[in-house]
Amino acid sequence: MFIRMGSIEELEKLCQEESLSKNHYTIDKIKKENQEIWVIMNDKKQELIGQLYIIWNLEDKDKANGKNRAYLCSFKILEKYRRHGFGNLLMERVLQRIKDKGFTEATIEVDKNLDIFIHIYKKMGFDVYLKTYKEFQKPSILLLNSLEY
Ligand SMILES: CC(C)(COP(=O)(O)OP(=O)(O)OC[C@H]1O[C@@H](n2cnc3c(N)ncnc32)[C@H](O)[C@@H]1OP(=O)(O)O)[C@@H](O)C(=O)NCCC(=O)NCCS
């Protein structure tokens, strides 16, 4: 198993994996160096295990401000690989990447009603509630991880 930053070419390839999301908007953002996709791979089978995206700057500065706060999204581990610790490993690596860039905070958004994910993210260090977004069909909350150095 190994974890690394994915390329645009790989992103195109990932598009064929129906359970992992990506789009041209994402590719544009990567080209502008505002987003990175990180992947965890099974080196024996050369197969994708999961993904997590970092966005460095967004219009919504509560999420990411390009200076010290980055936003994480599209966190997914393929179903057959879940509950084996891969999510924790990928999250740890990506948080390290954010620190290495000199950022001190990370945010993640979760459906307000998905208590289980709120619990999982809390264990991963996202233990500060920032705000609730009510404008969408499914309200969501924004959680903050004050990265430890
Ligand atoms: C969230 C997700 C990425 C976690 O990946 P994972 O590889 O299964 O996570 P891990 O095995 O590393 O587990 C991380 C922690 O969460 C806990 N956990 C994971 N899934 C859980 C579940 N369904 N119920 C309870 N606890 C769970 C683990 O016990 C572990 O806790 P620990 O650190 O105390 O040991 C994965 O469940 C997923 O892809 N879900 C679908 C996509 C999704 O809905 N993403 C979130 C949108 S808000």
The ligand as an ORCA input file, in Angstrom:
! r2SCAN-3c Opt
* xyz 0 1
  C     -15.337      7.807      5.918
  C     -14.429      6.773      5.286
  C     -13.525      7.479      4.277
  C     -13.567      6.111      6.366
  O     -12.641      5.217      5.744
  P     -12.156      3.842      6.432
  O     -10.966      3.338      5.699
  O     -13.292      2.927      6.550
  O     -11.693      4.372      7.856
  P     -10.748      3.632      8.908
  O     -10.858      2.146      8.750
  O      -9.367      4.211      8.824
  O     -11.433      4.074     10.256
  C     -11.249      5.355     10.806
  C     -11.954      5.412     12.156
  O     -13.363      5.502     11.916
  C     -14.035      4.392     12.489
  N     -15.069      3.974     11.549
  C     -14.937      3.843     10.207
  N     -16.103      3.472      9.663
  C     -16.982      3.360     10.683
  C     -18.351      3.005     10.768
  N     -19.066      2.685      9.673
  N     -18.936      2.990     11.986
  C     -18.232      3.323     13.099
  N     -16.923      3.674     13.097
  C     -16.319      3.681     11.896
  C     -12.982      3.320     12.695
  O     -13.304      2.451     13.753
  C     -11.749      4.146     12.976
  O     -11.720      4.529     14.340
  P     -10.337      4.443     15.196
  O      -9.430      5.479     14.606
  O     -10.752      4.749     16.597
  O      -9.822      3.050     15.021
  C     -15.240      5.658      4.584
  O     -16.181      5.158      5.486
  C     -15.986      6.097      3.323
  O     -15.410      6.155      2.246
  N     -17.274      6.388      3.424
  C     -18.082      6.705      2.255
  C     -17.828      8.069      1.717
  C     -18.345      9.097      2.620
  O     -19.495      9.051      2.956
  N     -17.460     10.007      3.024
  C     -17.783     11.007      3.958
  C     -18.731     12.008      3.465
  S     -19.137     13.156      4.749
*
